Amino acid sequence: MPYREVTEKLAAYRRDIAALRDKMRTLQQQVEPEEVENYRFVTSDGPVRLSELFGDREHLFVIHNMGRSCPACTMWADGFNGVLPHLENRAAFVVCSPDDPPTQRALAAARGWRFRMVSHQGTSFAADMGYRGPDGCLPGVSVFRQADGRIFRVSDAPFDQGDDFCAVWHLFDLLPEGAAGWRPQFSYS
């Protein structure tokens, strides 16, 4: 198929996707928030409550990360590190994993991560949020809002190959062969 014809069709598909995103945003605004408990996490500085992670913000992004054993979760976290100042200008942001704080601290130092990390180890947080399956933790994001001393989950989305939360997959989609079986790794030679 000629290049111009393909780019015109792709542009039409992108307009369709943009229209679907508008519908999704409209529907998201209609969600009835789900009240959640004030979970307790562990950090390098000691215990912290979910309510304390908001700081002076009304909203909080909590990234459900599978931890040091997952190269894909590491890739997502690398990407969030790059956009962190933009995200934190609008809402609080934290990455939550089952790893203990020393392991989190070592991984963050090795990757140059600047975001806050908390451990949900020993809590029901991941399971209660729907991010722990029979085989362990699952990746995704939950968004919380704090109002009148209460905490509500207002949205969430799972992470998976090709999702909207990692630009790598979308850039690979522009290659003629796509990702072609490529998988994230902790480092590349």
DODRENLUM-558128 format. One line per 4 residues: number of its first residue (from 1); for each residue y, x, z of C-alpha. Coordinates in steps of 0.25 Angstrom, whole numbers, plus 5000, padded with zeros to 4 digits. Example, Ala and Ser with C-alpha at 12.3 -4.5 7.8 and 13.67 -1.06 7.14 Angstrom:
BEGIN
1> 4982/5049/5031 ~ 4996/5055/5029 $
This chain:
BEGIN
1> 5000/5000/5000 ~ 5014/5006/4997 ~ 5022/5012/5008 ~ 5034/5002/5007 $
5> 5024/4990/5007 ~ 5017/4995/5019 ~ 5030/4998/5027 ~ 5035/4984/5023 $
9> 5023/4977/5029 ~ 5023/4986/5041 ~ 5038/4982/5043 ~ 5034/4968/5043 $
13> 5022/4970/5053 ~ 5032/4977/5062 ~ 5042/4965/5061 ~ 5030/4956/5065 $
17> 5027/4965/5077 ~ 5041/4965/5081 ~ 5041/4949/5080 ~ 5028/4949/5089 $
21> 5035/4959/5099 ~ 5047/4949/5100 ~ 5036/4938/5103 ~ 5030/4946/5113 $
25> 5043/4949/5120 ~ 5046/4935/5120 ~ 5033/4931/5126 ~ 5034/4943/5136 $
29> 5047/4937/5142 ~ 5040/4924/5145 ~ 5029/4930/5154 ~ 5028/4925/5168 $
33> 5028/4938/5176 ~ 5015/4941/5185 ~ 5018/4945/5199 ~ 5011/4958/5204 $
37> 5010/4964/5217 ~ 5018/4977/5221 ~ 5007/4987/5218 ~ 5006/5000/5225 $
41> 5005/5013/5217 ~ 5004/5027/5220 ~ 5013/5038/5214 ~ 5015/5053/5217 $
45> 5026/5049/5227 ~ 5017/5039/5234 ~ 5014/5024/5234 ~ 5024/5015/5226 $
49> 5024/5000/5224 ~ 5025/4993/5210 ~ 5039/4987/5215 ~ 5044/5002/5217 $
53> 5041/5006/5203 ~ 5052/4997/5198 ~ 5063/5005/5204 ~ 5076/4998/5200 $
57> 5070/4991/5188 ~ 5066/4976/5186 ~ 5054/4980/5177 ~ 5043/4991/5178 $
61> 5034/4996/5167 ~ 5020/5000/5173 ~ 5012/5008/5163 ~ 4997/5006/5166 $
65> 4991/5020/5162 ~ 4977/5024/5163 ~ 4980/5038/5168 ~ 4977/5052/5166 $
69> 4964/5048/5159 ~ 4970/5041/5147 ~ 4976/5048/5135 ~ 4982/5035/5130 $
73> 4989/5032/5143 ~ 4994/5046/5143 ~ 5000/5044/5129 ~ 5007/5030/5133 $
77> 5013/5037/5145 ~ 5018/5049/5137 ~ 5025/5038/5128 ~ 5031/5031/5140 $
81> 5036/5044/5145 ~ 5045/5045/5133 ~ 5051/5032/5134 ~ 5052/5032/5149 $
85> 5067/5032/5150 ~ 5069/5020/5141 ~ 5058/5012/5149 ~ 5064/5016/5162 $
89> 5078/5012/5158 ~ 5073/4997/5157 ~ 5061/4997/5167 ~ 5054/5005/5177 $
93> 5041/5012/5172 ~ 5029/5018/5178 ~ 5015/5022/5173 ~ 5003/5018/5182 $
97> 4990/5024/5182 ~ 4977/5025/5190 ~ 4979/5040/5191 ~ 4983/5046/5205 $
101> 4998/5051/5206 ~ 4994/5066/5205 ~ 4987/5063/5192 ~ 4998/5055/5187 $
105> 5008/5066/5191 ~ 5000/5077/5184 ~ 4999/5068/5171 ~ 5013/5065/5171 $
109> 5017/5079/5173 ~ 5008/5084/5162 ~ 5013/5073/5152 ~ 5028/5074/5156 $
113> 5028/5059/5160 ~ 5041/5055/5168 ~ 5037/5041/5172 ~ 5033/5036/5185 $
117> 5018/5035/5188 ~ 5010/5027/5198 ~ 4995/5026/5201 ~ 4989/5013/5203 $
121> 4976/5019/5208 ~ 4969/5011/5218 ~ 4977/4998/5215 ~ 4974/4986/5207 $
125> 4987/4987/5199 ~ 4981/4991/5186 ~ 4970/4980/5187 ~ 4980/4970/5192 $
129> 4989/4973/5180 ~ 4977/4972/5170 ~ 4976/4987/5167 ~ 4963/4991/5173 $
133> 4950/4987/5166 ~ 4936/4989/5169 ~ 4937/5004/5164 ~ 4950/5007/5171 $
137> 4964/5006/5169 ~ 4971/5001/5156 ~ 4984/5005/5150 ~ 4996/4996/5149 $
141> 5010/4992/5154 ~ 5014/4982/5164 ~ 5029/4978/5166 ~ 5033/4973/5180 $
145> 5046/4966/5184 ~ 5051/4966/5199 ~ 5059/4954/5204 ~ 5062/4948/5217 $
149> 5053/4958/5224 ~ 5041/4954/5215 ~ 5034/4961/5204 ~ 5030/4955/5191 $
153> 5022/4960/5179 ~ 5029/4955/5167 ~ 5021/4961/5156 ~ 5010/4971/5152 $
157> 5003/4977/5140 ~ 4991/4985/5138 ~ 4991/4999/5131 ~ 4982/5002/5120 $
161> 4981/5010/5107 ~ 4992/5005/5098 ~ 5000/4997/5108 ~ 5015/4996/5109 $
165> 5017/5006/5120 ~ 5013/5019/5113 ~ 5021/5023/5101 ~ 5010/5033/5097 $
169> 5001/5022/5091 ~ 5012/5016/5083 ~ 5016/5029/5077 ~ 5001/5032/5073 $
173> 5001/5018/5066 ~ 5011/5024/5056 ~ 5001/5035/5052 ~ 4992/5030/5040 $
177> 4980/5032/5049 ~ 4986/5026/5062 ~ 4981/5033/5075 ~ 4968/5036/5067 $
181> 4959/5037/5080 ~ 4970/5045/5087 ~ 4969/5044/5102 ~ 4979/5049/5113 $
185> 4975/5062/5120 ~ 4981/5069/5132 ~ 4985/5081/5124 ~ 4984/5085/5109 $
189> 4981/5099/5103 $
